[in-house]
Amino acid sequence: MKRNTGILSISILLILFVLSSLSSCRTTKTTVDTKDLSYLYNPTKNSFNPRFHVNVNSDQSAMVMVRFASNELFFSEANPEGVPTAGIIVSVKLFRMDQTRTLVDTLSYNLNIIRDGNKREYLYNVPLKVERGNKYLVEMKILDRLRMLVAQSFVPFNTLSPINKYNFITLGYFNKNQLFSQVLRVDEYINLLYMRGPLDSLYISYFKPFSYIPDPPSMMLPQKSLDYDPERTVALGYSDTLPIMLPRKGIFLCSVDKRVKDGYTLFNFGQSFPNMTTPEEMIEPLIYIAPQSELEQMITSSRPKVALDDFWVKCAGNIERARELIRIYYTRAVYANLYFTSFTEGWRTERGMIYVIYGPPDKVYKNQEGESWGYRKPVVKSSWGGRYKVKEEYIFFNFKQRDNIFSDNDYYLSRSETLITFWDQAVLSWRKGIVFRLDNPDGI
């Protein structure tokens, strides 16, 4: 029998634009839930994605830097000037994160962005008044007036230290464009700017990649420690024009004081991140549905690409169905990288684990401690006197935010609050070649 080894030829980069794979997780709403933020993690619900970065300028002031990608804005010439213009309203709420989450300031800006064909992005700065020694949360609501699209984000920062991550910004070394990601590509050069005054030396500590894989959500285990020492620390004479490039995969903590483990962190997750293009990269996320022994056989195989193909064909039963499983599974893994990356790749995080196996959540609620994800269970219908009543129930995964010197995007699963997960059924469904859906009765 002729073996087909072309399954992996699917480009994960192109998969990002194939959104039909996520449609199985949509929920039909009978009422509008104004507190539901599930669109934040579902690309089929959110095509408008401004980026944010907070820089603390002094003990009394900070700046929220907002980036709009030009290809995400809608420009219209339906205005008196006849000039392509995008209309944006920026609403800002600043909370001091004490025991009561105190609202300390509100701001609003009405922006008319005129299209410039030479620009790929538009940057705006929102000034904030702050006080030293506090934790803050900025709630950003961005309204596209012409399309009536809303993007909402929550941006944490603090003024606890003049040498922490919020006192730095990064620029592209060649174009001097401001960067909004701590993840650098291979051979990418940047300038790291310390914004709180003159500096003589910069200390860069290298930490090995954190390869932790979360345990299944039904397991009650203590949290693994994230506190480990660097492999090496080097001192550099500081200049705001100093070119910095990350030579290998890992975590690079840039500090102004070698005695303190604090500062601005840069990450190198490999050449293809956030995508997955090699068999080795695509085998690793299978840890959620395959035992370690099975993964080791694929990794150590003389032809890992063929071994990976065989795995998916065995699950699916045929090549066409295997391609569909690959498309959905790795699309979720790539989006997990985009949404949940912290000190490690997004798919390795506990939110990433849930996202890959269960898909985008149907409900997302946020508070000052973390966020809660709801997945709809099979709809229960009951009749009384000829009338039908529909009852929707959800299982929830609760994630708590964890302080982390490397990242603000670190959340862990509160397992004591996660009693029923249907994890075994979900894994079994994938192994049978069926994309798991909690609201599908056949999947339970």
LOMINU-281521 format. One record per residue: x, y, z of N, C-alpha, C, CB in turn; residue in one letter. Coordinates in pm, whole numbers, plus 50000, padded with zeros to 5 digits. Glycine has a CB too. Example, Ala and Ser with C-alpha at 12.3 -4.5 7.8 and 13.67 -1.06 7.14 Angstrom:
LOMINU-281521
513194943150780512304955050780513204967050780511314955350905A512854977550708513674989450714512905000350787514084994050572S
//
This chain:
LOMINU-281521
500864988050000500005000050000500885012350000499045000250122M500575022149918501375034249908501065043450024501125041549774K502125047850092501945056350209501875071050167503105054050310R500905078250223500795092650197501485099950310499325097150183N502555107250279503305114550382503175129550364504775110650379T502125133950297502005148250270501095155550365501505150250132G500655148650470499695154950560500275167450624499255145150667I501545166750660502145178050733502495189650642503365173450805L502195188550514502515199650425501615211650448502415195250281S500585209750528499705221050561500535231550634498495216550648I500485243750592501225254550659500415259450777501525266250561S501035258850894500345263651014500085278651005501165260451140I500955285750933500725299950916499435302750842501885306350843L499155294650740497905296350667496715292050749497945288550536L496965282450839495875277650924495265288951006496365266551016I496095298751040495605309851120494415316751055496705319851143L494355316050922493285322950853492115313850820493825329050727F492215301450861491125292050835490305291150962491655277850792V489335299650974488625301151101487455291451114488135315251116L487145284351009485995275451017486205264351117485705269450882S487455261351149487745250551242487265253751382489205247651245S487085266551411486685270251546485175272051558487395282851589L484475270951448483055273751452482285263451532482505274351313S482895251651556482195241351632481985245451776482945228451627S482665256251819482565260151959481695272351978483935262752015C480985276451874480125288151890478905284551973479695293751752R478375294552040477195292552122476095301952076477525294852271T474915296752057473765304952024473235311252151472675296751952T473235324552154472825331652275471385336052264473725343652301K470635333952369469265338752373469185352352438468375328852447T470145355952522470225368952583471655373952573469735368652729T471815386852582473135392852574473765393052712473065407152514V474915387052725475655386852850476735397652840476285372652880D476485409152900477385420552883478725418552953476735433152935T478795409153047480045406753117480905395953050479755402853260K480355389752950481065378852881482125384552789480075370052801D483375380352809484495385052729485095373752645485565391152819L484285364052608484815352552535485375356352399483725342152516S484955367952346485485372152216486985374852222484755384552167Y487525377052343488955379552355489785367752307489305382752499L489235355652320489975343452287489365335852170490045334552408Y488525342552093487895335951979488045344751856486395333052008N488935341251764489175349851647487975351351556490315344551567P486995342251565485805343751483484905354851538485025330651476T485125358951662484315369451723485055382751732483885365151862K486345382851702487125394851728488205396551621487765394351868N487985405751527488965408351422489685421551443488285408251286S489475427651558490005440851589490845439451715488855451451607F492175440251700493055436651810494135447251835493705423351783N493805458351900494835467951938495815461552037494195480651999P497035466752039498055461952132498395473052231499325457352056R498875468952350499105478552457500435475752527497955478252558F501035486452577502225485252661502205497052758503545485052575H502525494352885502565504752986504005507753022501765500653112V504325520553022505645524953067505465534953181506455531352950N506165532553292506145541653406507265551653388506285533953543V506915564153369507905574553343508565579853469507265585853268N507785580453576508275585953702507405580553815508275601553700S507645585453936506825581054049505405586554042507475585354180D505175596253955503845602453946503145600353811503955617153973Q503835595053713503215594253581503565581253510503645606053495S502625576853427502805564953343502145567653209502215552053411A502405559053113501885560752978501415547252926502955566852884M500155546852879499675535052806499875537652658498175531952839V500675529352595500945530752454500025521252378502445527952421M499265526752284498255519052210498695518052064496845525752220V498655505852012499035503451873497845498051794500225493451865R497545504451682496535499651589497235495051462495475510751558F496995482751421497525477951294496675483851181497525462251288A497315488951078496575495750971495605486350900497545501650869S495965473450889495075464050818493875459850901495855451750776N493805464051028492655460951112491715472851125493115456451250E492125484351076491265496251082490405497250957492115508851097L489245503450974488335505550861488355520350825486875500850896F488845523450707488945537250661487815540250564490315539850594F487185551550583486075555550497486295569950450484715554250573S485875572850326485945586250271484635593750287486345585750126E483695587550361482395594050383482515604450494481315583450419A483225615150462483395626350554483525639050471484645624350647N483355650950531483385663450454484665665350373483205675050546P485775660550424487045662350354487255651950243488195661650452E486515641050246486695630450149488015623350161486565635950013G488555623050283489855616950310489625603650383490765626450394V490315592850342490145580050412490495581550561491035569050348P489485579650644489645582050787488975570950866489055595750827T489645566550973489075556951067488675564351194490075545351098A487505561351245487015567751367487125558351486485565572351349G487865562451586488125553951702487835561751831489585548751702I487135555551924486955561152058487705552352157485425562152096I488595558452233489385551352334488865555352472490915554552320V488365545552547487895548052682488795540752781486405543552699S489225547852883490215542452977489695543753120491565549852962V489795532853195489545533153338490795528053410488295524553376K491255535653507492435531853583492005527753724493475543453588L492335515453762491985510253894493265508153976491195496953881F493195511954101494245508154195493845494954258494485519354305R494725485154244494355471554283494665469154431495095461354196M493905475954514493965473254657492875463254691493815486354741D492515462254815491525452154855490145454854795491415451655005Q489885467154756488555470554706488535473954557488005482154784T489695473354489489785477054347489185490854325489065466554258R489915501054359489445514754359489635521354222490155522854467T488565527254170488655534754045489265548354076487245536253978L490405551554014491115563854045491115573853930492525560754085V490765569553808490765579053697490005573253579492205582653656D489405581953499488755578053374489165588153266487205577453390T489345582953147489755591253034489025586752909491295590553012L488845595952814488215592352688488805600852577486675594252696S489075594452462489655601352347488875597552222491155597752331Y488615607652140487945605552012488975607851902486705615251996N489395597051835490465597851738489935596751596491485586951765L490445605351510490195604251366491545601251301489535617451307N491725588951259493015584351206492965585151054493345569951254I493765593950997493825595550852494815585450795494245610150814I494385578350694495205567750638496475573350573494405559750536R497575567050605498865569850545499355556950483499885575550650D499435556550352499785544250282501135538750319499735546450136G501975547050379503315542450416503375536650557504285553850405N502275537650630502265532950768501605519250779501545542950858K502245510350855501655497350886500985497451022502715486450880R501245507851101500655508751234500535523351275501495500851337E499635525751371499425539151424499535538251576498025544951380Y500315547151635500595546751778500035559051848502105545551803L499455556751966498925567652047499295565052193497375568952030Y499555576052264499935575252405498845581052492501265582452430N498495573852598497495578352693498185580752828496325567952707V498275593352874498965596053000498105592253121499345610853009P498765587353225498095583453349498805589753468498055567953364L498025593853567498595598553693498625586853792497765610553750K499795584353848499955572953938500685577454064500725561453869V500735568454159501495570554282502435558954303500555572254404E503555561454362504555551154383504045540654483505865557354432R504435528054459504165517354554502815510854541504285522654690G502185511354421500845505654402500805496054283499825516754382N499815487254287499475478954172498255485054104499205464154215K498265484853970497185490853893496675481253786497655504053829Y495465484353740494885477353626494235487853536493845466453671L494605487753409493985496753311492975488853229495065503253217V491725493353233490685487453148490555496053022489295486353224E490865490252908490835497452780489645492452697492175495552702M488815501752653487745498552559487965506852434486335501152621K488105499952322488355506552194487145504252104489665501252128I486505515052062485315514151977485655519151837484135522252036L485445510651738485515514651598484145520451563485895502551503D484085533751551482785540251535482085536451405482955555151540R482845533851300482225531251170481645517151162483245533351059L482345507551221481865493651215481145489451341483025484251190R481185497951444480595494851574481175482051632479075493751563M482505480751622483225469651682483895474451809484265463751584L483895465951911484515469552038485585459352072483455470252151V486735464352113487805455852166488085460352308489115456652077A488115450752399488335453952540489535446152591487075450652624Q490385452852666491565446352722491795451252864492815449052634S492505443052941492855446253078494375445453090492135436553180F494995456553124496455457653122496945460453263496925468753023V497585450653328498095452953463499485459453460498155439853540P499795467153562501145472253581501275476653726501465484053484F502475480253767502655484953904503775495253911502955473153998N503785502354021504825512454049505595508554174504195526554066T505785495654191506435490554313507945492554311506125475954330L508525493554192509985494254184510395502554062510595480154176S511435510754075511905518453960512775510453863512685530354008P512965497553891513815489453802513055477453744515055484453878I511735476953764511025465353711510685467253563509745462853792N509945457953507509695457153362508975469353307508885444853331K508225476453390507415487653342508235500353322506285490353438Y509505499753352510385511153335511215510253206511305512553454N510845500653118511575498552994510615499052875512315485152996F511155502552760510455500452634511485494752535509795513752580I511005488152431511895482352330511595488352194511755467052326T512645490352117512525495451981513245486051885513115509751970L512735485051763513465477951660514775485051632512625476751530G515845477451621517175483551609517315491451479518255472751617Y516765486451371516965492851241515905503351211516975482351131F514645500151236513575509551200513165518651316512365501851153N513625515551436513285523351556511785523451582513805537651542K511095513151538509675511951567509485505751704508955503551459N508455510251775508225504951909507645490951901507285514251987Q508165482051985507725468151988506765465852104508925458651999L505755457452080504745454952181504765440352226503365458452127F505815433252193505935419252233507305417052295505715409852112S507345408452397508605404652460509245392952387508385401252607Q508545387152290509065375852215509785380952091507925365952176V511055377252077511835381451962512015369851865513195386852006L512085373351739512365363351636513865360551631511845368051497R514215349651568515625346351550516285357351467515785332451482V517455361751511518235371951441517565385651440518495367451299D516635388051531516005401251541516795409751641514505400151584E517155421851600517915430851685517005441851739519105436951606Y517215445351865516405455751929517305465152008515325449452020I516715476552048517285485252150516375484652272517435499952098N516955483252389516205483352514516455496652582516615471352606L515375504052606515495517452664515015517452808514695527752581L515905521652897515535523453038515095537953055516735519953135Y513855539953103513225553053097513335561053227511805551553061M514085556153323514095562953453515435569653483513765553153562R516195573253381517415580553407518645573853349517605582453552G519815579853369521055574253314521405560853377522205583953334P522125552753298522455539253341523825535653287521385529053292L524635529553373525995525853332526055511753273526935526753451D525405502053340525535488053300524175481453291526415480453399S524095471653202522915463253187523345448853209522235465153046L522615441753295522945427853327521885418753263523015425653483Y522365409553181521455400453112521695386353165521655400952957I520635380653226520705367153283519955357553191520095366753426S520615346353160520015336453071519465324853152521045331452968Y518195321553128517535310053189517175300153079516255314453269F517365287453107516985277253010515485277752984517405263353060K515055273352865513615273052836512865264952941513345267252696P511715269952980510915263053080510005253153007510075273153166F510285240453020509605230152940508525222853017510615220252889S508025228953122506975222953205505705220453123506655231953325Y505105208753143503825205253082502785203953193503925192052999I501675211153188500695210353296500045196553306499615220853276P499655192953425498965180453448497495181753409499085176153595D496815170553379495395171153345494605178553452494825157053326P493565185753415492845194353510492175186753624491815202253438P491935173753606491285166053711492255161753821490625153753652S493555163853801494545159553900494795170554002495875155553831M494735166854129494955176354239496415175354281493995173554360M497255184254228498675184054257499135198054295499475178754136L500195199054376500705212454411501305219254289501755211454523P501285232654292501855240354182503375238554178501495255054196Q503905237254059505355236254042505975250154057505705230153905K507135250554120507805263254146508405268754016508905261354252S508325282054003508895288853887510205295653921507905298953832L510665294154045511855301154091513075292554066511735304654240D513845296053964515085288753939516155298553892514875277453835Y517385294653912518505303853892518945304253746519675299953980D519535315353704520005316353566521235307753542520325330853530P521405303853417522595296453378523825305353374522375289853243E523605317853338524725326853321524215341253324525485324053189R525055350453373524755364653372525945372153313524415369853515T525675381053218526745389053158526425403853180526895385853006V527475411753196527335426153215527755433253087528175431153335A526935442953044527225450752924527215465552959526205447652811L528105472952896528025487352907526755492252839529275494152846G525925499852913524595503252861524635515352770523635505752976Y523855514352665523575525552576522195523152516524665527052465S521445533852494520125532052435520205528252287519295544652452D521415527952232521605523152094522295509552091522425533352014T522465503352208523115490352215522265479852143523335486152362L522795473252039522005462851970521965450052053522595459851829P520765444952075520565432552152519895422352063519705435152280I520435410152063519885399051988519985386552074520625397151851M518955378352072518935366252154519495354652074517505363052204L520615348952115521305339052031520725324952038522735338352070P519905322152138519395308352152518025308752220520395299452233R517345297352216516055296252282516235297752433515365282852249K515295304652496515365306152640514785319252687516785304852686G515035322452813514515334252880515695343252915513685330453007I515585356152880516665365652901516145377152987517235370852765F516595377953111516155388353204517175399753201515985382853348L516725411553161517585423353152517345432053275517315431453020C518385433853355518255440753483519295451753494518395430953599S518975461953573519915472853598520705470653726519185486153604V520375460153800521065456953926521275441953933520235462054050D522535437553932522825423253929522445416254060524295421053901K522195423954166521835418054295520345415254307522265427154408R519565420254212518105419154219517595411854095517445433154230V516785401454117516185394154005514885401053965515935379054042K515045411653890513905419453844514345427553723513355428753957D513415430653634513745438253515512845434653400515185436053478G513345436753280512565434353158513015421253094512725446153057Y512055412553063512365399353012512085398352863511555388753087T513015391952794512865388952651512865373852634513995395652566L512125369052534511985354652513512355350852370510545350152544F512995339352358513245333152228512655319152234514785332852193N511565316852159510885303952158511155296152030509385305952175F512165300051956512505292551834512125300051709511825279151835G512585294951598512485302051471511065303351419513325295151368Q510225293451442508905293751380507805298951472508535279951334S508085301351600507055305851694506365318551642507685308451834F505025319551655504095310951728503605298951649502915319051772P504085297451526503645286351443504415273651477503825289751295N504025262751416504675249851433504845243851294503835240251528M506075242651251506335238651113507135225751100507045249551042T507805221451205508605209251197507885197851268510025211451259T508175185351231507545173951300507815174251450508045160851241P509045177951488509385178151631508525188251706510875181451650E508295199951647507465210051711506005205451719507555223351635E505545197951621504155193651618503905181351704503745190851477M504945173951734504785162051821504575166251966506005152851810I505285176452010505255180252152503845183052206506105192452173E502995190952138501665193652194500745181552202500995204152112P501155170152144500335158152154500375152052294500785147852053L501185157752383501295152552519499945152552589502295160752598I499015160852544497705161452609496795149752570497015174552573Y497095143152458496215132252414496975119252392495495136052287I498275119152417499075107052397500045105252514499855107752262A500315092852553501275090452662502695094152619501225075752707P503545096652718504905100652690505645090252608505645103152819Q505385077452635506075066752561505765067552412505675053052615S504545070752377504155071652236504835083652169502625072852224E504955094752243505635106352189507115103552168505455118252281L507735096552261509165093552248509425084652126509695086752375E508515075452098508675067151979508635075451852507595056351974Q507755085551849507685094151731508915102951720506415102751736M509355108651832510495117851829511785110651791510665124551966I511955098451842513185090951816513135083051686513475081551930T512005083451618511885076251491512865081851388510435077251438S513345073451298514225078151193513485087251096514835066251117S512145086251094511325094851010510175100351094510775087050884R510445110451177509405115651267508195121251193509975126351356P508395126551073507265131650996506285120550960507755138650868K506825109250918505975097750885505295092351011506795086650818V506035091951121505465087151247504315096051292506545086451356A504455109151275503385118351312502175116651222503885132751308L502415115051092501325112351000500555099751043501855110750857D501285089451075500665076751113499815078251239501745065951134D500305086351333499545088651456498165094351424500305098251550F498135104951340496855111451312495955102751224497095124951246W496535095451131495725086551048495125075351133496565080550933V495895070451229495385060051318494225065251401496505054851409K494325077751447493225083751524491995085951436493665097051587C492225091051315491105095351231490495084151150491565106251138A491305074151112490795063251031491045064950883489335061751054G491265077350838491595079650697492345092950685490315079650607N492925095150567493795106750548493015119850551494535105550416I491865120450487491115132950483490685137350622489895131550394E490225127950700489805131350836491015135250921489055119650900R492145128650896493365132250969493765146650940494505122750931A493655150850816493985164650782493095174450858493845166850632R491835171050873490915179750946491305180551093489485174750932E491645169351153492075169351293493335177751311492315155051342L494295176051221495535183651227495245198651219496495179351113I494385202251127494065216351107493485222551235493085218050991R492555215551298491895221051416492825220751537490625213251446I493495209551558494335208151678495455218551679494935193951685Y496135220151566497275229251564496865243751546498225225251454Y495695246351489495175259951491494965264551634493855260951412T494385255851715494195259151856495525261151927493385248351926R496505252851896497805254051961498465267351924498715242251921A498335271451797498935284051753498235295951820498855285451599V496915295551826496205306351894496515306452044494705305151872Y496725294952103497145294552243498485301752259497255279952292A499385300052163500645307452167500425322452159501555302952052N499475326652078499205340852061498545346952184498345343251939L497655339452248496885344852360497555343052496495535338452363Y498215331852519498555327852655500055326552684497915315052685F500905329752588502335328752612502745337552729503125332552486T503545332152819504045339752933505535337152943503305335853066S505965329553045507365325753055507665313352971507735323153200F506635307652914506765296252825505725297452714506605282852902T505835288852613504895289552502503465287952551505215278852398E502525294752481501145294652526500525280952535500335303052435G500875271952443500245258652445500695250652566500585250952316W501835254252628502315247152747501645252052876503815248752758R500955262952871500345268452992499045261153024500085283552975T498525263553144497295256553183496085261853107497055257953334E496075274753076495005279752989495165274052848495015295252984R496415272952802496645267252671496185252852662498095268152635G496425245052767495995231052770494475230052752496425224452901M493735238052828492285237652818491835242352680491645246452928I492485252452627492095258052497492305248052385492895270752469Y493425240852387493725231252281492715219852282495145225752295V492405214652399491535202752408490065206252396491785195452539I489615217152460488185220452462487805231052359487795225152599Y488775238552308488475249252214488255262452283487265245552132G487905272952208487635286052268486465285152366487335296452159P486575291352482485475290652579484245298152532485925296352713P483075293452576481815299952542481545312052630480665290152555D482135312252749482005323452841483375326452900480965320552953K483685339252915484895343452986484515355153076486045347252886V484815353653204484585364453300485925367653368483495360453406Y486195380453387487435384753448487155392353577488255393453352K488065390853673488055399053793489495401953833487275392053908N489685408453946491035412653983491925400954021490975422454095Q491355389254046492165377554082492505368853962491445369354185E491695369453858491955360653744490785360553649492255346653791G490505348953591489425347753495488795333853503489925350453354E487555333253459486785320853464486255317753325485625321953566S486475305253281486025300853148484855291353164487185294153069W483805293553085482665284653085482485277752952481415292153121G482255264552958481945256652839480535251052854482995245152819Y479725253352750478325249452759478165234352752477515255952649R477385229052844477045214852844475825212852753476755209752989K475475200352724474285198052640473075205452692473985183152632P472345211952601471175219652639470085210352688470675228152520V469475213952800468385206052858467065212552821468535204753013V466185204952753464875210052715463795203152798464615208052564K462875211052846461755205352920460475211852871461925207353075S459375204252878458095209552830457085210052943457535200952713S456225219952936455165221253036453995228352968455645229153164W452905221152953451715226952893451905231252750451265238452974G452715223652676452925227052536454045237052513451675232452478G454645242552621455745251952608457075245152641455525264252699R458095249252572459415243652594460295253652667460075239452461Y461015248552762461975256852837463375251452813461635257052990K464285260252776465665256252748466545261052861466145261952613V467315251952916468215255253026469655252852983467875246953152K470465262952997471875261852961472705260253088472345274252880E473595250553087474505248453198475925247953146474155235453275E476865251753230478265252553191479125245753295478695267153171Y480265240553250481315237453345482335248653335481965223353317I482915252153448483815263553454485205259253497483275274153548F486195265253432487585264253473488015278053524488505259353355F488495278353646488875290853709490395292153713488295291853852N490885303253661492325305753654492665317753742492775308153508F493715316353820494175327053907495475332853852494365321954053K495565346053854496795352453808497885350853913496565367353776Q499105348353864500225345753954501315356153929500775331253935R501865361654037502985371054022504165363753961503365377254158D504775370153862505855363853789506775374853739505315355053670N508055374053771508975384553728509145384753577510325382753794I508845373753511509045372753367507875378153286509305358553330F506645376753336505475379553253504275383253339505145367553164S503405391853281502115395053344501015385353300501705409253310D501335376453209500315367953149500355353753206500485367452997N500755352453331500905339253394499685336253480502205338553478D498945325853444497755321553517497865306553545496435324853438Y497335302353658497305288053690495865283653715498185284853812Y495595271053692494255265553710493995262753856494075252753627L492905268353908492515265654046491815252154050491585277054101S492585241954077492075228254066491065224754175493215218454070R491145231354288490175228654394488775233154354490585235554523S488675242154254487385246954207486965240254077487435262054188E487745230654031487475223753905487195209153935488665225353805T485945206153966485605192754014485265183253900484445193454111L484565188253800484135179953687484745185753561482565179153677I485505177753488486205182953371485905175353242487675182853395T485415163053251485205154553133486505152753055484115160653042F487635153453125488925152653056489115139252986490065154853156W488805128353054488995115152993488155113652867488645104053093D486915118752872486075117852753486625126452641484635122152786Q487195137852675487765146752574488945140152504488195160152637A489845134252582491015127552525490585115852439491965122852637V489635107952489489135096552413488515100852282488125088652496L487805112052283487185117152162488245120452057486345129552194S489305127352097490375130652003491025117951949491435139452070W491235108152037491885095751992490995087751896492245087052112R489695090251901488765083851807488565091951680487425081551874K489285103051669489175111151550488005120651549489075102551432G487515124251670486375133351682486825145551761485165126351751I486645157251702486955169651774485995170951890486875182051681V486535172052011485685171852129484875184652142486515169752254F483575182952168482695194052200481895190452321481775197552081R481975198852423481265195852546479745196752528481715205252656L479275205552436477845206952418477265197052317477525220952374D478075187052280477585176452193477305164052278478625173252079N476045160052295475745148652382476495135952344474265145752380P476785134252216477505122252173478945122152224477485121152021D479445133852264480815134652311480965131952459481375148152280G479865129152528479935126952674479475112752704479045137352752I
//
